[in-house]
């Protein structure tokens, strides 16, 4: 199982900033048991009282897709009908 600490270490070693939102979203993916929508990620951030708008969520998802191998493998985007889901791999 992937641990968030190792992902964060890899990101830091490549010079990326680790924001509270970025760390929380990584944790959400690691702890999710199935597909999750961006709106569900936003709700999870709201539950832990972390202020992040929908744009931040999508920006972080794009960041995870483009950065290192570990975060790229953290999720994949799939479509079910017209809704987009993100799943941990």
DSSP file (Angstrom, degrees, kcal/mol; ACC not computed):
  #  RESIDUE AA STRUCTURE BP1 BP2  ACC     N-H-->O    O-->H-N    N-H-->O    O-->H-N    TCO  KAPPA ALPHA  PHI   PSI    X-CA   Y-CA   Z-CA
    1    1 A X              0   0    0      0, 0.0     2,-0.2     0, 0.0    29,-0.0   0.000 360.0 360.0 360.0 138.7    0.0    0.0    0.0
    2    2 A X        -     0   0    0     28,-0.1     2,-0.4    68,-0.0     3,-0.0  -0.530 360.0-147.0 -75.3 138.2    1.2    3.5   -0.9
    3    3 A X     >  -     0   0    0     -2,-0.2     4,-1.4     1,-0.1     3,-0.4  -0.868  13.4-134.9-107.2 142.2    1.9    5.8    2.1
    4    4 A X  H  > S+     0   0    0     -2,-0.4     4,-2.8     1,-0.2     5,-0.2   0.838 102.7  63.1 -64.9 -31.5    1.3    9.5    1.8
    5    5 A X  H  > S+     0   0    0      1,-0.2     4,-2.4     2,-0.2    -1,-0.2   0.892 103.2  47.9 -61.2 -39.2    4.6   10.2    3.5
    6    6 A X  H  > S+     0   0    0     -3,-0.4     4,-2.1     2,-0.2    -1,-0.2   0.875 112.5  48.7 -71.1 -35.4    6.6    8.6    0.7
    7    7 A X  H  X S+     0   0    0     -4,-1.4     4,-2.4     2,-0.2    -2,-0.2   0.930 112.8  48.0 -65.9 -44.7    4.6   10.5   -1.9
    8    8 A X  H  X S+     0   0    0     -4,-2.8     4,-2.7     1,-0.2     5,-0.2   0.899 110.3  52.0 -63.8 -40.9    5.1   13.8   -0.1
    9    9 A X  H  X S+     0   0    0     -4,-2.4     4,-2.5    -5,-0.2    -1,-0.2   0.928 110.1  49.0 -60.4 -45.0    8.8   13.0    0.3
   10   10 A X  H  X S+     0   0    0     -4,-2.1     4,-0.9     2,-0.2    -2,-0.2   0.911 112.3  48.1 -61.5 -43.1    9.1   12.4   -3.5
   11   11 A X  H ><>S+     0   0    0     -4,-2.4     5,-2.4     1,-0.2     3,-0.6   0.926 112.6  47.8 -64.7 -44.5    7.3   15.6   -4.3
   12   12 A X  H ><5S+     0   0    0     -4,-2.7     3,-2.0     1,-0.2    -2,-0.2   0.900 107.1  56.5 -62.2 -40.9    9.4   17.7   -1.9
   13   13 A X  H 3<5S+     0   0    0     -4,-2.5    -1,-0.2     1,-0.3    -2,-0.2   0.737 105.9  51.9 -66.2 -20.3   12.6   16.2   -3.3
   14   14 A X  T <<5S-     0   0    0     -4,-0.9    -1,-0.3    -3,-0.6    -2,-0.2   0.306 125.1-103.1 -96.2   7.8   11.6   17.3   -6.7
   15   15 A X  T < 5S+     0   0    0     -3,-2.0     2,-0.2     1,-0.3    -3,-0.2   0.587  72.0 143.5  87.8  11.2   11.1   20.9   -5.4
   16   16 A X      < -     0   0    0     -5,-2.4    -1,-0.3    -6,-0.2     2,-0.2  -0.602  50.2-118.5 -85.8 145.5    7.3   20.9   -5.3
   17   17 A X        -     0   0    0     -2,-0.2     2,-0.7     1,-0.0    -1,-0.1  -0.547  16.7-142.1 -77.9 146.2    5.4   22.7   -2.5
   18   18 A X        -     0   0    0     -2,-0.2     2,-0.1     4,-0.1    -1,-0.0  -0.896  23.4-173.3-111.3 101.6    3.2   20.6   -0.2
   19   19 A X     >  -     0   0    0     -2,-0.7     4,-2.4     1,-0.1     5,-0.2  -0.436  38.2-109.7 -86.6 166.0    0.2   22.7    0.6
   20   20 A X  H  > S+     0   0    0      1,-0.2     4,-2.4     2,-0.2     5,-0.2   0.902 121.1  50.3 -62.1 -39.5   -2.4   21.6    3.1
   21   21 A X  H  > S+     0   0    0      2,-0.2     4,-2.6     1,-0.2     5,-0.2   0.920 109.6  50.2 -64.8 -43.3   -4.9   20.9    0.3
   22   22 A X  H  > S+     0   0    0      1,-0.2     4,-2.1     2,-0.2    -2,-0.2   0.930 113.0  45.5 -61.4 -46.2   -2.4   18.8   -1.7
   23   23 A X  H  X S+     0   0    0     -4,-2.4     4,-2.3     1,-0.2    -1,-0.2   0.914 113.5  50.0 -64.0 -42.3   -1.5   16.7    1.4
   24   24 A X  H  X S+     0   0    0     -4,-2.4     4,-2.4    -5,-0.2    -2,-0.2   0.899 110.1  49.8 -64.3 -41.0   -5.2   16.3    2.2
   25   25 A X  H  X S+     0   0    0     -4,-2.6     4,-2.2     2,-0.2    -1,-0.2   0.888 109.3  51.6 -67.2 -38.5   -6.2   15.2   -1.3
   26   26 A X  H  X S+     0   0    0     -4,-2.1     4,-2.4    -5,-0.2    -1,-0.2   0.932 111.5  47.9 -60.4 -45.0   -3.3   12.7   -1.4
   27   27 A X  H  X S+     0   0    0     -4,-2.3     4,-2.2     1,-0.2    -2,-0.2   0.889 108.5  54.4 -63.0 -39.3   -4.7   11.3    1.9
   28   28 A X  H  X S+     0   0    0     -4,-2.4     4,-0.9     1,-0.2    -1,-0.2   0.923 110.8  45.8 -61.1 -44.4   -8.2   11.2    0.5
   29   29 A X  H >< S+     0   0    0     -4,-2.2     3,-0.7     1,-0.2    -2,-0.2   0.924 112.0  50.0 -65.3 -43.6   -7.1    9.1   -2.5
   30   30 A X  H 3< S+     0   0    0     -4,-2.4    -1,-0.2     1,-0.2    -2,-0.2   0.878 116.1  42.8 -63.6 -36.1   -5.1    6.7   -0.4
   31   31 A X  H 3< S+     0   0    0     -4,-2.2    -1,-0.2    -5,-0.2    -2,-0.2   0.524  90.0 106.1 -89.5  -5.3   -8.0    6.2    2.0
   32   32 A X    <<  -     0   0    0     -4,-0.9     4,-0.1    -3,-0.7    56,-0.1  -0.505  52.7-161.0 -77.3 144.5  -10.7    5.9   -0.6
   33   33 A X        -     0   0    0     -2,-0.2     2,-0.3     2,-0.1    -1,-0.1   0.476  69.4  -1.1-102.1  -3.9  -12.1    2.4   -1.2
   34   34 A X  S    S-     0   0    0     52,-0.1    54,-0.3     1,-0.1    52,-0.1  -0.876 103.2 -28.8-162.0-167.6  -13.6    3.2   -4.6
   35   35 A X        -     0   0    0     -2,-0.3     2,-0.4    52,-0.1    52,-0.2  -0.237  54.4-167.7 -59.8 146.2  -14.3    5.8   -7.2
   36   36 A X  B     -A   86   0A   0     50,-2.5    50,-3.5    -4,-0.1     2,-0.2  -0.999  12.9-136.5-139.9 138.8  -14.6    9.3   -6.0
   37   37 A X     >  -     0   0    0     -2,-0.4     4,-1.9    48,-0.2     3,-0.3  -0.553  27.6-114.5 -90.1 158.8  -15.9   12.5   -7.8
   38   38 A X  H  > S+     0   0    0     46,-0.5     4,-2.2     1,-0.2     5,-0.1   0.858 119.6  55.8 -59.5 -35.2  -14.2   15.8   -7.5
   39   39 A X  H  > S+     0   0    0      1,-0.2     4,-2.2     2,-0.2    -1,-0.2   0.852 104.8  52.5 -67.4 -32.5  -17.2   17.1   -5.7
   40   40 A X  H  > S+     0   0    0     -3,-0.3     4,-2.4     2,-0.2    -2,-0.2   0.881 107.6  51.7 -67.7 -37.5  -16.8   14.3   -3.1
   41   41 A X  H  X S+     0   0    0     -4,-1.9     4,-2.2     2,-0.2    -2,-0.2   0.929 109.2  50.7 -62.1 -44.3  -13.2   15.4   -2.7
   42   42 A X  H  X S+     0   0    0     -4,-2.2     4,-2.3     1,-0.2    -2,-0.2   0.914 110.2  49.2 -59.4 -44.2  -14.4   19.0   -2.1
   43   43 A X  H  X S+     0   0    0     -4,-2.2     4,-2.2     1,-0.2    -1,-0.2   0.888 109.2  52.7 -63.4 -38.8  -16.9   17.7    0.5
   44   44 A X  H  X S+     0   0    0     -4,-2.4     4,-1.3     2,-0.2    -1,-0.2   0.890 109.5  49.1 -63.8 -38.5  -14.2   15.7    2.2
   45   45 A X  H  <>S+     0   0    0     -4,-2.2     5,-2.7     1,-0.2    -2,-0.2   0.895 109.6  52.0 -66.8 -39.4  -12.0   18.8    2.4
   46   46 A X  H ><5S+     0   0    0     -4,-2.3     3,-1.6     1,-0.2    -2,-0.2   0.882 104.4  57.7 -62.8 -37.7  -14.9   20.8    3.8
   47   47 A X  H 3<5S+     0   0    0     -4,-2.2    -1,-0.2     1,-0.3    -2,-0.2   0.850 107.5  46.0 -62.8 -34.4  -15.4   18.1    6.5
   48   48 A X  T 3<5S-     0   0    0     -4,-1.3    -1,-0.3    -3,-0.2    -2,-0.2   0.261 119.2-114.0 -92.9  13.8  -11.9   18.6    7.8
   49   49 A X  T < 5 +     0   0    0     -3,-1.6     2,-0.6     1,-0.2    -3,-0.2   0.848  66.3 147.0  60.4  38.7  -12.5   22.4    7.7
   50   50 A X      < -     0   0    0     -5,-2.7     2,-0.7    -6,-0.1    -1,-0.2  -0.930  45.8-135.5-106.2 116.7   -9.9   22.9    4.9
   51   51 A X        +     0   0    0     -2,-0.6     2,-0.3    -3,-0.1   -30,-0.1  -0.607  45.2 141.6 -78.1 114.8  -11.0   25.8    2.7
   52   52 A X        -     0   0    0     -2,-0.7    -6,-0.1   -10,-0.1    -2,-0.1  -0.942  37.6-140.9-151.6 128.9  -10.5   24.9   -0.9
   53   53 A X     >  -     0   0    0     -2,-0.3     4,-1.7     1,-0.1     3,-0.3  -0.307  35.5 -96.7 -85.6 176.1  -12.7   25.7   -3.8
   54   54 A X  H  > S+     0   0    0      1,-0.2     4,-2.4     2,-0.2     5,-0.2   0.845 123.4  58.4 -62.1 -34.6  -13.6   23.5   -6.7
   55   55 A X  H  > S+     0   0    0      1,-0.2     4,-2.5     2,-0.2    -1,-0.2   0.902 104.2  51.7 -61.4 -41.4  -10.8   25.1   -8.9
   56   56 A X  H  > S+     0   0    0     -3,-0.3     4,-2.5     2,-0.2    -1,-0.2   0.906 108.4  51.6 -61.7 -42.2   -8.2   24.1   -6.3
   57   57 A X  H  X S+     0   0    0     -4,-1.7     4,-2.1     1,-0.2    -2,-0.2   0.947 112.9  44.0 -60.9 -49.0   -9.4   20.5   -6.4
   58   58 A X  H  X S+     0   0    0     -4,-2.4     4,-2.2     1,-0.2    -1,-0.2   0.871 112.3  53.2 -65.7 -35.7   -9.2   20.3  -10.1
   59   59 A X  H  X S+     0   0    0     -4,-2.5     4,-2.3    -5,-0.2    -1,-0.2   0.907 110.2  47.6 -63.8 -41.7   -5.8   22.0  -10.1
   60   60 A X  H  X S+     0   0    0     -4,-2.5     4,-2.5     2,-0.2    -2,-0.2   0.868 109.8  52.5 -68.5 -36.1   -4.5   19.5   -7.6
   61   61 A X  H  X S+     0   0    0     -4,-2.1     4,-1.7     2,-0.2    -2,-0.2   0.908 111.4  46.9 -64.3 -40.9   -5.9   16.6   -9.7
   62   62 A X  H  X S+     0   0    0     -4,-2.2     4,-1.8     2,-0.2    -2,-0.2   0.897 111.0  52.3 -66.7 -40.0   -4.1   17.9  -12.7
   63   63 A X  H  X S+     0   0    0     -4,-2.3     4,-1.8     1,-0.2    -2,-0.2   0.924 108.5  50.4 -59.9 -45.0   -0.9   18.4  -10.7
   64   64 A X  H  < S+     0   0    0     -4,-2.5    -1,-0.2     1,-0.2    -2,-0.2   0.864 110.2  50.9 -62.9 -35.0   -1.1   14.8   -9.5
   65   65 A X  H  < S+     0   0    0     -4,-1.7    -1,-0.2     1,-0.2    -2,-0.2   0.852 116.8  38.8 -70.3 -33.9   -1.5   13.6  -13.1
   66   66 A X  H  < S+     0   0    0     -4,-1.8    -2,-0.2    -3,-0.1    -1,-0.2   0.632 105.1  69.8 -94.7 -15.2    1.5   15.6  -14.4
   67   67 A X  S  < S-     0   0    0     -4,-1.8    -3,-0.1     1,-0.2    -4,-0.0   0.576  94.1 -18.4 -84.2-128.3    4.1   15.2  -11.6
   68   68 A X     >  -     0   0    0    -61,-0.1     4,-2.2     1,-0.1     5,-0.2  -0.170  65.8-100.7 -81.9 172.1    6.0   12.2  -10.5
   69   69 A X  H  > S+     0   0    0      1,-0.2     4,-1.8     2,-0.2     5,-0.1   0.836 117.2  55.2 -59.9 -36.7    5.3    8.5  -11.1
   70   70 A X  H  4 S+     0   0    0      2,-0.2    -1,-0.2     1,-0.2     4,-0.2   0.930 111.7  41.0 -67.5 -44.6    3.8    7.9   -7.7
   71   71 A X  H >> S+     0   0    0      1,-0.2     3,-0.9     2,-0.2     4,-0.6   0.847 111.7  56.7 -74.5 -30.7    1.2   10.6   -7.9
   72   72 A X  H >< S+     0   0    0     -4,-2.2     3,-0.5     1,-0.3    -1,-0.2   0.882 110.3  45.6 -63.1 -36.0    0.4    9.7  -11.6
   73   73 A X  T 3< S+     0   0    0     -4,-1.8    16,-0.5    -5,-0.2    -1,-0.3   0.467  93.7  83.5 -83.7  -0.9   -0.3    6.2  -10.4
   74   74 A X  T <4 S+     0   0    0     -3,-0.9    15,-1.0    -4,-0.2     2,-0.3   0.834 103.4   0.6 -73.3 -32.3   -2.4    7.4   -7.5
   75   75 A X  E <<  -B   88   0A   0     -4,-0.6     2,-0.3    -3,-0.5    13,-0.2  -0.974  55.7-154.0-149.9 163.5   -5.5    7.8   -9.5
   76   76 A X  E     -B   87   0A   0     11,-1.7    11,-2.2    -2,-0.3     2,-0.5  -0.982  23.8-122.7-137.1 153.0   -7.1    7.5  -12.9
   77   77 A X  E     +B   86   0A   0     -2,-0.3     2,-0.3     9,-0.2     9,-0.2  -0.794  33.2 172.8 -97.3 132.9  -10.0    9.3  -14.4
   78   78 A X  E     -B   85   0A   0      7,-2.6     7,-3.0    -2,-0.5     2,-0.5  -0.959  22.9-134.0-136.2 156.2  -12.9    7.3  -15.7
   79   79 A X  E     -B   84   0A   0     -2,-0.3     2,-0.5     5,-0.2     5,-0.2  -0.930  13.2-174.3-114.8 133.6  -16.3    8.2  -17.0
   80   80 A X  E >  S-B   83   0A   0      3,-2.3     3,-2.0    -2,-0.5     2,-0.5  -0.959  74.4 -46.9-123.2 110.3  -19.6    6.7  -16.0
   81   81 A X  T 3  S-     0   0    0     -2,-0.5    -2,-0.0     1,-0.3     0, 0.0  -0.543 121.8 -29.3  59.2-115.5  -22.3    8.1  -18.2
   82   82 A X  T 3  S+     0   0    0     -2,-0.5     2,-0.3    -3,-0.1    -1,-0.3   0.447 117.5  96.3-108.7  -0.7  -21.5   11.8  -18.0
   83   83 A X  E <   - B   0  80A   0     -3,-2.0    -3,-2.3   -46,-0.0     2,-0.5  -0.691  66.4-136.9 -93.5 143.6  -20.0   12.0  -14.6
   84   84 A X  E     - B   0  79A   0     -2,-0.3   -46,-0.5    -5,-0.2     2,-0.3  -0.849  21.7-171.9-100.8 130.1  -16.2   11.9  -14.1
   85   85 A X  E     - B   0  78A   0     -7,-3.0    -7,-2.6    -2,-0.5     2,-0.5  -0.898  13.4-149.6-119.7 150.1  -14.8    9.7  -11.3
   86   86 A X  E     -AB  36  77A   0    -50,-3.5   -50,-2.5    -2,-0.3     2,-0.4  -0.977  18.0-170.2-118.4 131.1  -11.3    9.5  -10.0
   87   87 A X  E     - B   0  76A   0    -11,-2.2   -11,-1.7    -2,-0.5     2,-0.3  -0.924  24.6-118.6-123.4 146.4  -10.1    6.2   -8.6
   88   88 A X  E       B   0  75A   0     -2,-0.4   -13,-0.3   -54,-0.3   -14,-0.1  -0.607 360.0 360.0 -78.2 145.1   -7.1    5.2   -6.6
   89   89 A X              0   0    0    -15,-1.0   -14,-0.1   -16,-0.5    -1,-0.1   0.419 360.0 360.0-100.8 360.0   -5.1    2.6   -8.5
